[in-house]
Amino acid sequence: MSKQNIPRTLGTVTEALPNTMFRVVIIDENREEKEVLGHLSGKMRLNRIRVLIGDRVELELDQYGGNTNRIVKRL
């Protein structure tokens, strides 16, 4: 799977966890709220972009259907 085919979605951060992990609520294709884990991408760590509770973020979904996703952008 190339980088351009990775599915992305929007979510809201609800809880900050240790090691730059966050609990994020997203709305799936059935219009149901789903809570997933997300960690900061490398570029966000390098540029020291802060993510706080209540922030809207863009997530790259895990391609293997897991619960850990990558936060790539703060909106």
PDB file of N, H, CA, C and O in Angstrom:
ATOM      1  N   MET A   1       0.852  -1.171   0.000  1.00  0.00           N
ATOM      2  CA  MET A   1       0.000   0.000   0.000  1.00  0.00           C
ATOM      3  C   MET A   1       0.899   1.236   0.000  1.00  0.00           C
ATOM      4  O   MET A   1       1.754   1.390   0.872  1.00  0.00           O
ATOM      5  N   SER A   2       0.703   2.099  -0.966  1.00  0.00           N
ATOM      6  H   SER A   2       0.008   1.974  -1.674  1.00  0.00           H
ATOM      7  CA  SER A   2       1.529   3.296  -1.031  1.00  0.00           C
ATOM      8  C   SER A   2       0.980   4.368  -0.099  1.00  0.00           C
ATOM      9  O   SER A   2      -0.128   4.255   0.425  1.00  0.00           O
ATOM     10  N   LYS A   3       1.783   5.413   0.094  1.00  0.00           N
ATOM     11  H   LYS A   3       2.683   5.506  -0.332  1.00  0.00           H
ATOM     12  CA  LYS A   3       1.378   6.479   1.015  1.00  0.00           C
ATOM     13  C   LYS A   3       0.106   7.182   0.562  1.00  0.00           C
ATOM     14  O   LYS A   3      -0.661   7.659   1.398  1.00  0.00           O
ATOM     15  N   GLN A   4      -0.130   7.254  -0.726  1.00  0.00           N
ATOM     16  H   GLN A   4       0.493   6.866  -1.405  1.00  0.00           H
ATOM     17  CA  GLN A   4      -1.296   7.980  -1.230  1.00  0.00           C
ATOM     18  C   GLN A   4      -2.590   7.222  -1.005  1.00  0.00           C
ATOM     19  O   GLN A   4      -3.664   7.823  -1.038  1.00  0.00           O
ATOM     20  N   ASN A   5      -2.517   5.915  -0.778  1.00  0.00           N
ATOM     21  H   ASN A   5      -1.645   5.426  -0.752  1.00  0.00           H
ATOM     22  CA  ASN A   5      -3.722   5.111  -0.608  1.00  0.00           C
ATOM     23  C   ASN A   5      -4.101   4.879   0.848  1.00  0.00           C
ATOM     24  O   ASN A   5      -5.066   4.164   1.121  1.00  0.00           O
ATOM     25  N   ILE A   6      -3.371   5.461   1.783  1.00  0.00           N
ATOM     26  H   ILE A   6      -2.587   6.042   1.561  1.00  0.00           H
ATOM     27  CA  ILE A   6      -3.679   5.265   3.193  1.00  0.00           C
ATOM     28  C   ILE A   6      -4.923   6.077   3.539  1.00  0.00           C
ATOM     29  O   ILE A   6      -4.946   7.288   3.319  1.00  0.00           O
ATOM     30  N   PRO A   7      -5.971   5.423   4.085  1.00  0.00           N
ATOM     31  CA  PRO A   7      -7.197   6.156   4.415  1.00  0.00           C
ATOM     32  C   PRO A   7      -6.977   7.119   5.574  1.00  0.00           C
ATOM     33  O   PRO A   7      -6.281   6.802   6.539  1.00  0.00           O
ATOM     34  N   ARG A   8      -7.576   8.292   5.466  1.00  0.00           N
ATOM     35  H   ARG A   8      -8.142   8.549   4.683  1.00  0.00           H
ATOM     36  CA  ARG A   8      -7.484   9.314   6.513  1.00  0.00           C
ATOM     37  C   ARG A   8      -8.883   9.686   6.979  1.00  0.00           C
ATOM     38  O   ARG A   8      -9.853   9.591   6.227  1.00  0.00           O
ATOM     39  N   THR A   9      -8.966  10.107   8.225  1.00  0.00           N
ATOM     40  H   THR A   9      -8.178  10.184   8.836  1.00  0.00           H
ATOM     41  CA  THR A   9     -10.233  10.537   8.789  1.00  0.00           C
ATOM     42  C   THR A   9      -9.980  11.645   9.804  1.00  0.00           C
ATOM     43  O   THR A   9      -8.843  11.866  10.221  1.00  0.00           O
ATOM     44  N   LEU A  10     -11.035  12.333  10.195  1.00  0.00           N
ATOM     45  H   LEU A  10     -11.958  12.153   9.857  1.00  0.00           H
ATOM     46  CA  LEU A  10     -10.946  13.396  11.186  1.00  0.00           C
ATOM     47  C   LEU A  10     -11.459  12.890  12.521  1.00  0.00           C
ATOM     48  O   LEU A  10     -12.329  12.021  12.581  1.00  0.00           O
ATOM     49  N   GLY A  11     -10.907  13.448  13.595  1.00  0.00           N
ATOM     50  H   GLY A  11     -10.201  14.154  13.547  1.00  0.00           H
ATOM     51  CA  GLY A  11     -11.329  13.060  14.931  1.00  0.00           C
ATOM     52  C   GLY A  11     -11.080  14.169  15.928  1.00  0.00           C
ATOM     53  O   GLY A  11     -10.502  15.204  15.594  1.00  0.00           O
ATOM     54  N   THR A  12     -11.519  13.946  17.152  1.00  0.00           N
ATOM     55  H   THR A  12     -11.988  13.105  17.423  1.00  0.00           H
ATOM     56  CA  THR A  12     -11.342  14.895  18.246  1.00  0.00           C
ATOM     57  C   THR A  12     -10.624  14.200  19.391  1.00  0.00           C
ATOM     58  O   THR A  12     -11.005  13.102  19.796  1.00  0.00           O
ATOM     59  N   VAL A  13      -9.581  14.845  19.912  1.00  0.00           N
ATOM     60  H   VAL A  13      -9.272  15.737  19.582  1.00  0.00           H
ATOM     61  CA  VAL A  13      -8.801  14.277  21.011  1.00  0.00           C
ATOM     62  C   VAL A  13      -9.612  14.392  22.301  1.00  0.00           C
ATOM     63  O   VAL A  13     -10.108  15.466  22.643  1.00  0.00           O
ATOM     64  N   THR A  14      -9.739  13.258  23.017  1.00  0.00           N
ATOM     65  H   THR A  14      -9.336  12.386  22.739  1.00  0.00           H
ATOM     66  CA  THR A  14     -10.500  13.262  24.267  1.00  0.00           C
ATOM     67  C   THR A  14      -9.628  13.045  25.493  1.00  0.00           C
ATOM     68  O   THR A  14     -10.008  13.425  26.600  1.00  0.00           O
ATOM     69  N   GLU A  15      -8.447  12.430  25.303  1.00  0.00           N
ATOM     70  H   GLU A  15      -8.138  12.121  24.403  1.00  0.00           H
ATOM     71  CA  GLU A  15      -7.598  12.142  26.462  1.00  0.00           C
ATOM     72  C   GLU A  15      -6.145  12.077  26.006  1.00  0.00           C
ATOM     73  O   GLU A  15      -5.841  11.531  24.945  1.00  0.00           O
ATOM     74  N   ALA A  16      -5.250  12.638  26.817  1.00  0.00           N
ATOM     75  H   ALA A  16      -5.496  13.081  27.679  1.00  0.00           H
ATOM     76  CA  ALA A  16      -3.813  12.572  26.554  1.00  0.00           C
ATOM     77  C   ALA A  16      -3.212  11.471  27.426  1.00  0.00           C
ATOM     78  O   ALA A  16      -3.429  11.435  28.637  1.00  0.00           O
ATOM     79  N   LEU A  17      -2.459  10.581  26.797  1.00  0.00           N
ATOM     80  H   LEU A  17      -2.283  10.610  25.814  1.00  0.00           H
ATOM     81  CA  LEU A  17      -1.824   9.464  27.483  1.00  0.00           C
ATOM     82  C   LEU A  17      -0.311   9.634  27.434  1.00  0.00           C
ATOM     83  O   LEU A  17       0.182  10.486  26.694  1.00  0.00           O
ATOM     84  N   PRO A  18       0.441   8.844  28.203  1.00  0.00           N
ATOM     85  CA  PRO A  18       1.905   8.964  28.160  1.00  0.00           C
ATOM     86  C   PRO A  18       2.486   8.606  26.791  1.00  0.00           C
ATOM     87  O   PRO A  18       1.845   7.933  25.984  1.00  0.00           O
ATOM     88  N   ASN A  19       3.726   9.075  26.548  1.00  0.00           N
ATOM     89  H   ASN A  19       4.247   9.622  27.204  1.00  0.00           H
ATOM     90  CA  ASN A  19       4.477   8.774  25.333  1.00  0.00           C
ATOM     91  C   ASN A  19       3.788   9.256  24.054  1.00  0.00           C
ATOM     92  O   ASN A  19       3.753   8.535  23.056  1.00  0.00           O
ATOM     93  N   THR A  20       3.254  10.448  24.084  1.00  0.00           N
ATOM     94  H   THR A  20       3.282  11.033  24.894  1.00  0.00           H
ATOM     95  CA  THR A  20       2.584  11.103  22.943  1.00  0.00           C
ATOM     96  C   THR A  20       1.501  10.232  22.321  1.00  0.00           C
ATOM     97  O   THR A  20       1.327  10.220  21.103  1.00  0.00           O
ATOM     98  N   MET A  21       0.775   9.505  23.164  1.00  0.00           N
ATOM     99  H   MET A  21       0.916   9.515  24.154  1.00  0.00           H
ATOM    100  CA  MET A  21      -0.384   8.743  22.715  1.00  0.00           C
ATOM    101  C   MET A  21      -1.627   9.523  23.126  1.00  0.00           C
ATOM    102  O   MET A  21      -1.645  10.198  24.154  1.00  0.00           O
ATOM    103  N   PHE A  22      -2.661   9.415  22.302  1.00  0.00           N
ATOM    104  H   PHE A  22      -2.647   8.866  21.466  1.00  0.00           H
ATOM    105  CA  PHE A  22      -3.906  10.137  22.549  1.00  0.00           C
ATOM    106  C   PHE A  22      -5.082   9.222  22.272  1.00  0.00           C
ATOM    107  O   PHE A  22      -5.020   8.352  21.403  1.00  0.00           O
ATOM    108  N   ARG A  23      -6.160   9.431  23.027  1.00  0.00           N
ATOM    109  H   ARG A  23      -6.210  10.138  23.732  1.00  0.00           H
ATOM    110  CA  ARG A  23      -7.413   8.752  22.751  1.00  0.00           C
ATOM    111  C   ARG A  23      -8.240   9.710  21.896  1.00  0.00           C
ATOM    112  O   ARG A  23      -8.469  10.857  22.282  1.00  0.00           O
ATOM    113  N   VAL A  24      -8.689   9.232  20.729  1.00  0.00           N
ATOM    114  H   VAL A  24      -8.503   8.301  20.415  1.00  0.00           H
ATOM    115  CA  VAL A  24      -9.360  10.078  19.748  1.00  0.00           C
ATOM    116  C   VAL A  24     -10.704   9.465  19.395  1.00  0.00           C
ATOM    117  O   VAL A  24     -10.806   8.255  19.196  1.00  0.00           O
ATOM    118  N   VAL A  25     -11.738  10.299  19.318  1.00  0.00           N
ATOM    119  H   VAL A  25     -11.655  11.282  19.480  1.00  0.00           H
ATOM    120  CA  VAL A  25     -13.067   9.859  18.905  1.00  0.00           C
ATOM    121  C   VAL A  25     -13.236  10.208  17.428  1.00  0.00           C
ATOM    122  O   VAL A  25     -13.081  11.361  17.026  1.00  0.00           O
ATOM    123  N   ILE A  26     -13.559   9.180  16.621  1.00  0.00           N
ATOM    124  H   ILE A  26     -13.684   8.243  16.948  1.00  0.00           H
ATOM    125  CA  ILE A  26     -13.821   9.394  15.199  1.00  0.00           C
ATOM    126  C   ILE A  26     -15.242   8.934  14.897  1.00  0.00           C
ATOM    127  O   ILE A  26     -15.851   8.215  15.689  1.00  0.00           O
ATOM    128  N   ILE A  27     -15.757   9.348  13.764  1.00  0.00           N
ATOM    129  H   ILE A  27     -15.262   9.932  13.121  1.00  0.00           H
ATOM    130  CA  ILE A  27     -17.072   8.897  13.303  1.00  0.00           C
ATOM    131  C   ILE A  27     -16.824   7.977  12.120  1.00  0.00           C
ATOM    132  O   ILE A  27     -16.282   8.404  11.101  1.00  0.00           O
ATOM    133  N   ASP A  28     -17.227   6.689  12.256  1.00  0.00           N
ATOM    134  H   ASP A  28     -17.668   6.343  13.084  1.00  0.00           H
ATOM    135  CA  ASP A  28     -16.968   5.726  11.188  1.00  0.00           C
ATOM    136  C   ASP A  28     -18.026   5.825  10.099  1.00  0.00           C
ATOM    137  O   ASP A  28     -18.893   6.698  10.142  1.00  0.00           O
ATOM    138  N   GLU A  29     -17.950   4.916   9.111  1.00  0.00           N
ATOM    139  H   GLU A  29     -17.245   4.207   9.076  1.00  0.00           H
ATOM    140  CA  GLU A  29     -18.840   5.008   7.957  1.00  0.00           C
ATOM    141  C   GLU A  29     -20.298   4.719   8.295  1.00  0.00           C
ATOM    142  O   GLU A  29     -21.178   5.044   7.498  1.00  0.00           O
ATOM    143  N   ASN A  30     -20.585   4.116   9.458  1.00  0.00           N
ATOM    144  H   ASN A  30     -19.871   3.852  10.105  1.00  0.00           H
ATOM    145  CA  ASN A  30     -21.964   3.860   9.890  1.00  0.00           C
ATOM    146  C   ASN A  30     -22.524   4.997  10.745  1.00  0.00           C
ATOM    147  O   ASN A  30     -23.578   4.846  11.363  1.00  0.00           O
ATOM    148  N   ARG A  31     -21.831   6.124  10.782  1.00  0.00           N
ATOM    149  H   ARG A  31     -20.975   6.246  10.280  1.00  0.00           H
ATOM    150  CA  ARG A  31     -22.231   7.303  11.565  1.00  0.00           C
ATOM    151  C   ARG A  31     -22.229   7.028  13.064  1.00  0.00           C
ATOM    152  O   ARG A  31     -22.986   7.644  13.813  1.00  0.00           O
ATOM    153  N   GLU A  32     -21.366   6.091  13.506  1.00  0.00           N
ATOM    154  H   GLU A  32     -20.750   5.590  12.898  1.00  0.00           H
ATOM    155  CA  GLU A  32     -21.243   5.794  14.927  1.00  0.00           C
ATOM    156  C   GLU A  32     -19.914   6.327  15.421  1.00  0.00           C
ATOM    157  O   GLU A  32     -18.916   6.304  14.700  1.00  0.00           O
ATOM    158  N   GLU A  33     -19.906   6.810  16.663  1.00  0.00           N
ATOM    159  H   GLU A  33     -20.717   6.829  17.249  1.00  0.00           H
ATOM    160  CA  GLU A  33     -18.656   7.281  17.260  1.00  0.00           C
ATOM    161  C   GLU A  33     -17.824   6.089  17.685  1.00  0.00           C
ATOM    162  O   GLU A  33     -18.335   5.128  18.260  1.00  0.00           O
ATOM    163  N   LYS A  34     -16.541   6.167  17.394  1.00  0.00           N
ATOM    164  H   LYS A  34     -16.126   6.948  16.927  1.00  0.00           H
ATOM    165  CA  LYS A  34     -15.616   5.084  17.718  1.00  0.00           C
ATOM    166  C   LYS A  34     -14.395   5.698  18.371  1.00  0.00           C
ATOM    167  O   LYS A  34     -13.883   6.713  17.899  1.00  0.00           O
ATOM    168  N   GLU A  35     -13.920   5.093  19.456  1.00  0.00           N
ATOM    169  H   GLU A  35     -14.335   4.268  19.839  1.00  0.00           H
ATOM    170  CA  GLU A  35     -12.761   5.613  20.169  1.00  0.00           C
ATOM    171  C   GLU A  35     -11.541   4.775  19.802  1.00  0.00           C
ATOM    172  O   GLU A  35     -11.550   3.552  19.948  1.00  0.00           O
ATOM    173  N   VAL A  36     -10.481   5.449  19.320  1.00  0.00           N
ATOM    174  H   VAL A  36     -10.474   6.442  19.202  1.00  0.00           H
ATOM    175  CA  VAL A  36      -9.251   4.774  18.897  1.00  0.00           C
ATOM    176  C   VAL A  36      -8.054   5.446  19.560  1.00  0.00           C
ATOM    177  O   VAL A  36      -8.170   6.546  20.100  1.00  0.00           O
ATOM    178  N   LEU A  37      -6.909   4.781  19.514  1.00  0.00           N
ATOM    179  H   LEU A  37      -6.815   3.887  19.075  1.00  0.00           H
ATOM    180  CA  LEU A  37      -5.667   5.357  19.995  1.00  0.00           C
ATOM    181  C   LEU A  37      -4.915   5.959  18.817  1.00  0.00           C
ATOM    182  O   LEU A  37      -4.970   5.441  17.701  1.00  0.00           O
ATOM    183  N   GLY A  38      -4.218   7.049  19.074  1.00  0.00           N
ATOM    184  H   GLY A  38      -4.173   7.470  19.980  1.00  0.00           H
ATOM    185  CA  GLY A  38      -3.402   7.670  18.045  1.00  0.00           C
ATOM    186  C   GLY A  38      -2.087   8.139  18.632  1.00  0.00           C
ATOM    187  O   GLY A  38      -2.031   8.572  19.783  1.00  0.00           O
ATOM    188  N   HIS A  39      -1.027   8.053  17.841  1.00  0.00           N
ATOM    189  H   HIS A  39      -1.072   7.701  16.906  1.00  0.00           H
ATOM    190  CA  HIS A  39       0.265   8.567  18.277  1.00  0.00           C
ATOM    191  C   HIS A  39       0.729   9.609  17.270  1.00  0.00           C
ATOM    192  O   HIS A  39       0.325   9.586  16.108  1.00  0.00           O
ATOM    193  N   LEU A  40       1.583  10.526  17.727  1.00  0.00           N
ATOM    194  H   LEU A  40       1.911  10.545  18.671  1.00  0.00           H
ATOM    195  CA  LEU A  40       2.047  11.603  16.862  1.00  0.00           C
ATOM    196  C   LEU A  40       2.991  11.073  15.800  1.00  0.00           C
ATOM    197  O   LEU A  40       3.805  10.188  16.065  1.00  0.00           O
ATOM    198  N   SER A  41       2.878  11.619  14.592  1.00  0.00           N
ATOM    199  H   SER A  41       2.217  12.338  14.377  1.00  0.00           H
ATOM    200  CA  SER A  41       3.802  11.248  13.528  1.00  0.00           C
ATOM    201  C   SER A  41       5.160  11.895  13.786  1.00  0.00           C
ATOM    202  O   SER A  41       5.276  12.810  14.601  1.00  0.00           O
ATOM    203  N   GLY A  42       6.167  11.418  13.095  1.00  0.00           N
ATOM    204  H   GLY A  42       6.072  10.674  12.433  1.00  0.00           H
ATOM    205  CA  GLY A  42       7.529  11.900  13.302  1.00  0.00           C
ATOM    206  C   GLY A  42       7.698  13.374  13.009  1.00  0.00           C
ATOM    207  O   GLY A  42       8.416  14.066  13.729  1.00  0.00           O
ATOM    208  N   LYS A  43       7.043  13.876  11.953  1.00  0.00           N
ATOM    209  H   LYS A  43       6.459  13.314  11.367  1.00  0.00           H
ATOM    210  CA  LYS A  43       7.178  15.292  11.607  1.00  0.00           C
ATOM    211  C   LYS A  43       6.541  16.191  12.659  1.00  0.00           C
ATOM    212  O   LYS A  43       7.029  17.292  12.915  1.00  0.00           O
ATOM    213  N   MET A  44       5.465  15.731  13.265  1.00  0.00           N
ATOM    214  H   MET A  44       5.069  14.836  13.057  1.00  0.00           H
ATOM    215  CA  MET A  44       4.838  16.525  14.322  1.00  0.00           C
ATOM    216  C   MET A  44       5.738  16.570  15.558  1.00  0.00           C
ATOM    217  O   MET A  44       5.794  17.589  16.246  1.00  0.00           O
ATOM    218  N   ARG A  45       6.441  15.473  15.842  1.00  0.00           N
ATOM    219  H   ARG A  45       6.395  14.645  15.283  1.00  0.00           H
ATOM    220  CA  ARG A  45       7.379  15.461  16.966  1.00  0.00           C
ATOM    221  C   ARG A  45       8.578  16.361  16.676  1.00  0.00           C
ATOM    222  O   ARG A  45       8.998  17.131  17.541  1.00  0.00           O
ATOM    223  N   LEU A  46       9.135  16.270  15.459  1.00  0.00           N
ATOM    224  H   LEU A  46       8.795  15.645  14.756  1.00  0.00           H
ATOM    225  CA  LEU A  46      10.296  17.083  15.097  1.00  0.00           C
ATOM    226  C   LEU A  46      10.003  18.570  15.177  1.00  0.00           C
ATOM    227  O   LEU A  46      10.830  19.344  15.661  1.00  0.00           O
ATOM    228  N   ASN A  47       8.825  18.976  14.704  1.00  0.00           N
ATOM    229  H   ASN A  47       8.154  18.348  14.311  1.00  0.00           H
ATOM    230  CA  ASN A  47       8.451  20.384  14.694  1.00  0.00           C
ATOM    231  C   ASN A  47       7.776  20.823  15.984  1.00  0.00           C
ATOM    232  O   ASN A  47       7.317  21.959  16.097  1.00  0.00           O
ATOM    233  N   ARG A  48       7.716  19.924  16.949  1.00  0.00           N
ATOM    234  H   ARG A  48       8.089  19.000  16.857  1.00  0.00           H
ATOM    235  CA  ARG A  48       7.154  20.199  18.282  1.00  0.00           C
ATOM    236  C   ARG A  48       5.746  20.800  18.226  1.00  0.00           C
ATOM    237  O   ARG A  48       5.450  21.784  18.904  1.00  0.00           O
ATOM    238  N   ILE A  49       4.903  20.200  17.419  1.00  0.00           N
ATOM    239  H   ILE A  49       5.144  19.401  16.868  1.00  0.00           H
ATOM    240  CA  ILE A  49       3.514  20.640  17.328  1.00  0.00           C
ATOM    241  C   ILE A  49       2.749  20.036  18.500  1.00  0.00           C
ATOM    242  O   ILE A  49       2.731  18.817  18.675  1.00  0.00           O
ATOM    243  N   ARG A  50       2.126  20.877  19.289  1.00  0.00           N
ATOM    244  H   ARG A  50       2.140  21.867  19.147  1.00  0.00           H
ATOM    245  CA  ARG A  50       1.412  20.447  20.488  1.00  0.00           C
ATOM    246  C   ARG A  50      -0.014  20.038  20.130  1.00  0.00           C
ATOM    247  O   ARG A  50      -0.673  20.684  19.315  1.00  0.00           O
ATOM    248  N   VAL A  51      -0.470  18.978  20.740  1.00  0.00           N
ATOM    249  H   VAL A  51       0.065  18.453  21.402  1.00  0.00           H
ATOM    250  CA  VAL A  51      -1.848  18.521  20.587  1.00  0.00           C
ATOM    251  C   VAL A  51      -2.460  18.492  21.977  1.00  0.00           C
ATOM    252  O   VAL A  51      -1.907  17.886  22.895  1.00  0.00           O
ATOM    253  N   LEU A  52      -3.597  19.146  22.130  1.00  0.00           N
ATOM    254  H   LEU A  52      -4.047  19.638  21.385  1.00  0.00           H
ATOM    255  CA  LEU A  52      -4.268  19.247  23.422  1.00  0.00           C
ATOM    256  C   LEU A  52      -5.633  18.586  23.366  1.00  0.00           C
ATOM    257  O   LEU A  52      -6.151  18.300  22.287  1.00  0.00           O
ATOM    258  N   ILE A  53      -6.207  18.346  24.526  1.00  0.00           N
ATOM    259  H   ILE A  53      -5.786  18.578  25.403  1.00  0.00           H
ATOM    260  CA  ILE A  53      -7.546  17.761  24.606  1.00  0.00           C
ATOM    261  C   ILE A  53      -8.540  18.726  23.962  1.00  0.00           C
ATOM    262  O   ILE A  53      -8.522  19.924  24.244  1.00  0.00           O
ATOM    263  N   GLY A  54      -9.405  18.202  23.101  1.00  0.00           N
ATOM    264  H   GLY A  54      -9.420  17.228  22.873  1.00  0.00           H
ATOM    265  CA  GLY A  54     -10.395  19.010  22.409  1.00  0.00           C
ATOM    266  C   GLY A  54      -9.963  19.428  21.012  1.00  0.00           C
ATOM    267  O   GLY A  54     -10.780  19.955  20.257  1.00  0.00           O
ATOM    268  N   ASP A  55      -8.708  19.211  20.645  1.00  0.00           N
ATOM    269  H   ASP A  55      -8.044  18.783  21.258  1.00  0.00           H
ATOM    270  CA  ASP A  55      -8.227  19.574  19.308  1.00  0.00           C
ATOM    271  C   ASP A  55      -8.797  18.626  18.255  1.00  0.00           C
ATOM    272  O   ASP A  55      -8.964  17.431  18.498  1.00  0.00           O
ATOM    273  N   ARG A  56      -9.089  19.187  17.083  1.00  0.00           N
ATOM    274  H   ARG A  56      -8.953  20.158  16.887  1.00  0.00           H
ATOM    275  CA  ARG A  56      -9.478  18.377  15.930  1.00  0.00           C
ATOM    276  C   ARG A  56      -8.199  17.956  15.232  1.00  0.00           C
ATOM    277  O   ARG A  56      -7.310  18.781  15.019  1.00  0.00           O
ATOM    278  N   VAL A  57      -8.092  16.683  14.872  1.00  0.00           N
ATOM    279  H   VAL A  57      -8.813  16.013  15.045  1.00  0.00           H
ATOM    280  CA  VAL A  57      -6.878  16.158  14.248  1.00  0.00           C
ATOM    281  C   VAL A  57      -7.251  15.305  13.037  1.00  0.00           C
ATOM    282  O   VAL A  57      -8.375  14.817  12.914  1.00  0.00           O
ATOM    283  N   GLU A  58      -6.271  15.142  12.148  1.00  0.00           N
ATOM    284  H   GLU A  58      -5.358  15.539  12.247  1.00  0.00           H
ATOM    285  CA  GLU A  58      -6.423  14.252  11.005  1.00  0.00           C
ATOM    286  C   GLU A  58      -5.591  13.002  11.285  1.00  0.00           C
ATOM    287  O   GLU A  58      -4.418  13.098  11.645  1.00  0.00           O
ATOM    288  N   LEU A  59      -6.205  11.833  11.119  1.00  0.00           N
ATOM    289  H   LEU A  59      -7.159  11.755  10.827  1.00  0.00           H
ATOM    290  CA  LEU A  59      -5.571  10.556  11.423  1.00  0.00           C
ATOM    291  C   LEU A  59      -5.354   9.747  10.157  1.00  0.00           C
ATOM    292  O   LEU A  59      -6.204   9.734   9.267  1.00  0.00           O
ATOM    293  N   GLU A  60      -4.208   9.068  10.077  1.00  0.00           N
ATOM    294  H   GLU A  60      -3.517   9.078  10.801  1.00  0.00           H
ATOM    295  CA  GLU A  60      -4.006   8.023   9.081  1.00  0.00           C
ATOM    296  C   GLU A  60      -4.385   6.721   9.762  1.00  0.00           C
ATOM    297  O   GLU A  60      -3.800   6.355  10.781  1.00  0.00           O
ATOM    298  N   LEU A  61      -5.362   6.023   9.202  1.00  0.00           N
ATOM    299  H   LEU A  61      -5.837   6.320   8.374  1.00  0.00           H
ATOM    300  CA  LEU A  61      -5.841   4.798   9.828  1.00  0.00           C
ATOM    301  C   LEU A  61      -4.841   3.673   9.631  1.00  0.00           C
ATOM    302  O   LEU A  61      -4.163   3.597   8.607  1.00  0.00           O
ATOM    303  N   ASP A  62      -4.758   2.803  10.625  1.00  0.00           N
ATOM    304  H   ASP A  62      -5.309   2.864  11.458  1.00  0.00           H
ATOM    305  CA  ASP A  62      -3.865   1.651  10.579  1.00  0.00           C
ATOM    306  C   ASP A  62      -4.304   0.740   9.447  1.00  0.00           C
ATOM    307  O   ASP A  62      -5.471   0.354   9.382  1.00  0.00           O
ATOM    308  N   GLN A  63      -3.384   0.392   8.552  1.00  0.00           N
ATOM    309  H   GLN A  63      -2.436   0.706   8.604  1.00  0.00           H
ATOM    310  CA  GLN A  63      -3.738  -0.391   7.372  1.00  0.00           C
ATOM    311  C   GLN A  63      -4.065  -1.845   7.696  1.00  0.00           C
ATOM    312  O   GLN A  63      -4.617  -2.551   6.852  1.00  0.00           O
ATOM    313  N   TYR A  64      -3.734  -2.307   8.909  1.00  0.00           N
ATOM    314  H   TYR A  64      -3.287  -1.733   9.595  1.00  0.00           H
ATOM    315  CA  TYR A  64      -4.016  -3.675   9.294  1.00  0.00           C
ATOM    316  C   TYR A  64      -5.255  -3.793  10.169  1.00  0.00           C
ATOM    317  O   TYR A  64      -5.524  -4.863  10.714  1.00  0.00           O
ATOM    318  N   GLY A  65      -6.009  -2.719  10.311  1.00  0.00           N
ATOM    319  H   GLY A  65      -5.791  -1.850   9.867  1.00  0.00           H
ATOM    320  CA  GLY A  65      -7.243  -2.752  11.068  1.00  0.00           C
ATOM    321  C   GLY A  65      -7.058  -2.712  12.570  1.00  0.00           C
ATOM    322  O   GLY A  65      -7.976  -3.041  13.320  1.00  0.00           O
ATOM    323  N   GLY A  66      -5.881  -2.312  13.013  1.00  0.00           N
ATOM    324  H   GLY A  66      -5.135  -2.045  12.404  1.00  0.00           H
ATOM    325  CA  GLY A  66      -5.614  -2.240  14.445  1.00  0.00           C
ATOM    326  C   GLY A  66      -6.234  -1.012  15.074  1.00  0.00           C
ATOM    327  O   GLY A  66      -6.967  -0.264  14.427  1.00  0.00           O
ATOM    328  N   ASN A  67      -5.932  -0.820  16.330  1.00  0.00           N
ATOM    329  H   ASN A  67      -5.337  -1.428  16.855  1.00  0.00           H
ATOM    330  CA  ASN A  67      -6.511   0.288  17.079  1.00  0.00           C
ATOM    331  C   ASN A  67      -5.567   1.481  17.164  1.00  0.00           C
ATOM    332  O   ASN A  67      -5.988   2.563  17.574  1.00  0.00           O
ATOM    333  N   THR A  68      -4.289   1.311  16.783  1.00  0.00           N
ATOM    334  H   THR A  68      -3.947   0.432  16.451  1.00  0.00           H
ATOM    335  CA  THR A  68      -3.316   2.392  16.888  1.00  0.00           C
ATOM    336  C   THR A  68      -3.162   3.083  15.540  1.00  0.00           C
ATOM    337  O   THR A  68      -2.807   2.446  14.548  1.00  0.00           O
ATOM    338  N   ASN A  69      -3.426   4.366  15.505  1.00  0.00           N
ATOM    339  H   ASN A  69      -3.714   4.883  16.311  1.00  0.00           H
ATOM    340  CA  ASN A  69      -3.388   5.159  14.277  1.00  0.00           C
ATOM    341  C   ASN A  69      -2.375   6.284  14.436  1.00  0.00           C
ATOM    342  O   ASN A  69      -1.901   6.546  15.542  1.00  0.00           O
ATOM    343  N   ARG A  70      -2.042   6.948  13.336  1.00  0.00           N
ATOM    344  H   ARG A  70      -2.427   6.736  12.438  1.00  0.00           H
ATOM    345  CA  ARG A  70      -1.034   8.002  13.355  1.00  0.00           C
ATOM    346  C   ARG A  70      -1.712   9.366  13.173  1.00  0.00           C
ATOM    347  O   ARG A  70      -2.474   9.566  12.228  1.00  0.00           O
ATOM    348  N   ILE A  71      -1.428  10.294  14.084  1.00  0.00           N
ATOM    349  H   ILE A  71      -0.809  10.131  14.852  1.00  0.00           H
ATOM    350  CA  ILE A  71      -1.924  11.661  13.964  1.00  0.00           C
ATOM    351  C   ILE A  71      -0.962  12.432  13.069  1.00  0.00           C
ATOM    352  O   ILE A  71       0.217  12.573  13.396  1.00  0.00           O
ATOM    353  N   VAL A  72      -1.463  12.931  11.940  1.00  0.00           N
ATOM    354  H   VAL A  72      -2.420  12.816  11.674  1.00  0.00           H
ATOM    355  CA  VAL A  72      -0.581  13.592  10.977  1.00  0.00           C
ATOM    356  C   VAL A  72      -0.789  15.098  10.887  1.00  0.00           C
ATOM    357  O   VAL A  72       0.074  15.815  10.379  1.00  0.00           O
ATOM    358  N   LYS A  73      -1.936  15.585  11.380  1.00  0.00           N
ATOM    359  H   LYS A  73      -2.637  15.003  11.792  1.00  0.00           H
ATOM    360  CA  LYS A  73      -2.187  17.022  11.261  1.00  0.00           C
ATOM    361  C   LYS A  73      -3.114  17.491  12.357  1.00  0.00           C
ATOM    362  O   LYS A  73      -4.069  16.801  12.714  1.00  0.00           O
ATOM    363  N   ARG A  74      -2.831  18.667  12.891  1.00  0.00           N
ATOM    364  H   ARG A  74      -2.055  19.228  12.601  1.00  0.00           H
ATOM    365  CA  ARG A  74      -3.698  19.323  13.869  1.00  0.00           C
ATOM    366  C   ARG A  74      -4.486  20.392  13.120  1.00  0.00           C
ATOM    367  O   ARG A  74      -3.899  21.227  12.431  1.00  0.00           O
ATOM    368  N   LEU A  75      -5.803  20.370  13.250  1.00  0.00           N
ATOM    369  H   LEU A  75      -6.279  19.692  13.809  1.00  0.00           H
ATOM    370  CA  LEU A  75      -6.643  21.328  12.507  1.00  0.00           C
ATOM    371  C   LEU A  75      -7.095  22.473  13.370  1.00  0.00           C
ATOM    372  O   LEU A  75      -7.806  23.360  12.896  1.00  0.00           O
TER     373      LEU A  75
END
